[in-house]
Amino acid sequence: MLAALLTAHGLERLAVSPVPIPVLGAQEVLVEVQALGVNQLDLNVIAGIGPGAAAALPRIPGIDPVGIIRAVGDSVDAERIGEPVVVKPNIPCGSCTFCAQGSEARCPRQTVIGVHRDGGAAEFVAVPASSAIARGELDAGLAVGMLHSLPIVLQALRAAGDVHEGQTVAISGATGVLGEVAAHYARHRGARVITVSRRPAPQLDDVQNIVAETRQLAARVRDVAPAGVDLALDTTGSAEVASALLGTLAWGATLSVCSASVSTELRVDLRQFYLGRHRLVGSASADYVDVRDAIALTAEGAVTPRIDSRYSLATITSAYERFSHPDRLGKVVIDVS
């Protein structure tokens, strides 16, 4: 089969090459990959930095493939052959206290496809059967668009108590994939939605977009929500933006953070934080139920992930370059088959 193989750090060392088809373990399935998305974690693997430094080279990247099951291990029901699936990127250990509670996102021993094992930038990928989740008739491109964004957002918002009708919700990073699907979901749940970005975001009905630099963020949100917001979600990965969002919180409100890819030193006014009865929640992956719910929300049209551009496996380096372009809006998709 053909796969994008990274043999040393640097995008120039990523090349599409013939590699053997994976050998299945007893509890694994072989997925024929139709498409996958480009993610920041892929770039971290390529550069050998941050969480991507955990990848042993050579490595096939690609954390969120979707496709069709073509073979199964000895312990997997053969009726799953032919099933269209998405692959949950984070693989929980399955045996810790959190996994036993159905809180797989909190598993301390989880691994990631494309980091700790070969990923989906290939014609075939072997994954645990439990991580291959049926997607029904959901289009492969839409499935990729939602796969590593909407489940993360659902987990982050649910960890903060979820979104409810009548709430005011502020979401940063409205021009990014996470921010846009978060706005879709919060609107679907009946909240008043305020999005914040440094450049104009795509217009969404019933969503108010504020264009502001970080230093102006809190004041601009307070201009339209003087009492503050009930829930804030930072999707930018910027500690400066997350710090500013703390200044938008109403009494007893929560800030949820689901990324730290840009900067990490959060600034908290401790007096304001404790007198305001505020909460801070960190969320870095998703539960199985979040993935299943994300599939359903996308299939019913409640959330429509935006696709920026599509590339073939042969032009995967161009896809990674496009991901970093400042005018990108939406998911960059790599079509494999």
N, C-alpha and C positions, 0 to 999 in steps of 0.2 A: 504494500500500500504506500501512498504518498503521505508525508507529514512534514510540517514545519518543524525543523529540528534546530535547537539552540545548542551550539557546541562550546561557546565561550561568551562572556558577557559583551554586549554591544549589538545593536540592531544589524550591523553588517555581518554578524556571525550567525544570523538566522537564515536558513535556506530550506527550501522545499526539496526533500530527498526521499528515496525509497527506504522504508524501514519495514521490519516484519510486522505482520498482524499480531496484536496482543494475544497471549495465551490466557484463557480464562481460569480464574479460581472457581471453587465450587459455588460460591455465593455471588458471583459476578455475572454481568450480562455484557454482550458485545453490541455496541451501538454504532450503526452506520450513520456518520455525522452528515446532517444536511446543512447546518449553519451554526455559527457561534458568534459571540460578540467580542469586541475589544474593550478591555477594562484596564484601569490604572494598575491593578495587580500584575497584569501581563507585562506592563512596562517595567515594573519593579523587578520582576524575574529577569527580564532581558538585561537590565542594568545591574542586577545583583545587589539591590539596596532594599532597606526596610524589610517588610515581611517576605519580599521576593528573594532575599538572601538565603532563605531556607531551602531553595531549590538546588538539588545536586545536578550538575551538568554531566552529560548531555540531557536535555529535557525537551519534551514537546509541550509548548504552552497551550493556553486556551482553557479558561476556567468554566465556561458556561455553554457547552454544546447542547444542541437539540438534534434529534434524529429518530431512527427506527431501530428497535431491537432486532438483531439478525441471528443471534445465538445466545444460549444461556448455559451457565455452569450446572454441574450435576445436582445441586441443591435448589435450583430455581425451576419454577413451573414452566414447562415448555410452551404452555399456551401464551406466554408473554412474547414469543417470537412474532414479529410483525407489528408490535405495539408502538405507536408514535409516543415519544417521551421527551421530557426535558431532564437535564442532569443537574441536580442540586450541587453547587460547587463545594460547599463545606460538608465534609463527611464526619459525623459524630462518632464517638467511640462505641456507643450503644450499650455501655455497661456501667457508666457512672451514675451518680444520684440524679444529675440533671437530665440525662437521657431517659432514665426510668420515669421521670416526671413529665416527659414529653417536651422538655425545654432544651432541645438539641442545640439551639443557638448559644447556650451557656456552657456547653461541654468544654472542659479545659483541655481535652486531648484531641480535639477535632483536627483533621488535616484537610488540605485543599487540592482539588484536581487542578493540574497544571502547575502546581508548586511542589507538593510532596510526592506526587506520582504524575505520570504522563497525562497530558490534557487532551482537549478536543480539537486542536488544530491539525487534524488528520482525517483520513477517510474512515477510520474506525477507532473507537476508544473503548477500553474495558473499564467498567465502573461497578461499584457494589449495586446489587439489584435494588436495594432500598433507596439508593440515590437516584435511580431512574424512575421518574414519576410520570404517569400517564397524562398526556395533554389532550386526549380526544382528537377533535378535528381542528384544533387551534393551528393556524398557519405558522410555519416554521419561523418566518421573519418576525411576526408579532411575538412569538414565544421567546425568541432571542431578545427582543426589545424589552420584555418585562422581566426576564429570568434573574438577572443579578441586580435588579433595581427595585421592582415592586415588592418582592418578599423582604428585602432589607428594610424598605420603608414601612411595611406593615409591622415588622418586628419592632422597629424603633418607636413607632407611634403606639403600638399596643403595650410596650414596656412602660410607656408614660401614661397609661390609662386609656388609650385609644381616643379617637375623635368622635365627638357627639354633636347632635343637632343643637344649634344655639351657641356653640362655642365660637370664639375667634381664634384662628390659628395662623401663626406666622411661619413661613417657610423660606429659608435662604437658598440661594443657588438655583433660581427659577429657570435659568437657561441650560442647566444640566439635566441629565436623564433622571437622576434621583429626585431633584426638585420638581420637575414637571409631573412625574407620576404621583408624587406626594400631593401636589395640588389637585390632580384629578381625583385622588382617593378622598381627600378631605372635603372636597366639594360634593362628592358622591354621598358622603356621610352626613351632609347637611350643615356643615360649618360655614362660617364666614371666613374666607381665605384671603390672606394678604401674602403675596410673594415679594421677595426682595432680590434684586440682582444689580450688577454693575452696568449692564447694558439691557435694553428693552427685551423682555421675554416674549415669546409667542403669545398672542392674545387667547385667553381662555374665558369663556362666558362665566360670569359671576365670580371671577377671580380678579382682585385688584393688585396690579403689579407696581411696585415702587422701585425706581431706579436711583440708587444712592451708593456713594462710597461708604466704606466701613465706618468711618468716624461719624457719619451722618445717620447711620442706620437706625439707631434707637430713637432718635428725635423724630425721624420721618415716620416711623411706625406709630409713635405716640401721637403724632399729628392726626392720624386717621383712627387710632384706637386709644383715646386718652386714658382709659382705665387700664390699659395693658392688654396683653393677649393671654388666653387660657392655656395655650400650648404653643411652644416654638420648636421647630425642627431645623437643625443645621445639617445641610447636605454638602457643604462646600469643602469640608476637611480643613478649614482655616480656623485656628484657635482665636484669631482676632475677630472673625465674624461671629463665632460662637460666644465670645465674651460680650460682644455688642448685643447679641440677642438676649443675654441675661437682663439687660436694661429694658427690655420690652415686656417683661413678665408681669402679669397681674398678681394680686394676692393669691397665694397658694398654687401658683402655676408651675409648670414643668418645662425645662429645656431638655430635649433629647438630641443626642449627637450620634451620627452613624458613620463618621469618617474622620480621619486625622492625617490626610495625605499631603497637606500643604504646610501646616505648622502645628505645634503641639502645646505651647505654653498658655494655658487658659488663665485669664485674669478674673477674679471674683471679688466683688465688694462684699466682704463677709457679713458686715452689719446689714446691708440691704438684703442679702441672701437669707439670713436667719430670721430677721424681722418680717420679711415678706413670706415666710413659710414656703420658700421655693424648693424645688427638687431638680436634680441633675441626673440624667440617665444616659449611660453609654450602651450602644448596641452595635455589634460587629458582624453578625451573620443572621440566619433565619432558621425557624423551625420547619419541619415538614409541612405542618398545617399552613404556614405562611405561603409556601410554594403552591400548595393546592388551592388556597384561596386566591392567590394572585392569578393562577390560570383561569379560575372561574370569573374573576372580575374583568380580565382581559377578554375572555370569550363572550361575555354579555355586553361588552362595550362600555362598562363603567370607567375603565381606564384604557387609554389608547396610547401606547408608547410610540414616540416619534422616531422614525428611522432617518438618520442623516444621509447615509451613503452605504453602498454595498460593494464588496470587492470579492474576487475569486481567491482561492487558496494560493494560487500561483503569484498573486500580487499582494500577499499578506503584509509585506513591509510597508507598502503604500497605505494599507489600512491603519497600521500603527502610527504612521506619520500623520494621517488625517485626524486621528483621535486627539492629537495634541494641538491641532490648528485652532486659533482663537475664535474663528467664526463658526465652529461646529455647533450644530443644534440637533441633538438626538443621538441615537445609538449608531455606531459604526458596525456593520454586519459583514461577516466573512462567509460567503456561500461556498460550501464544499462539494455537495452533490446535488 
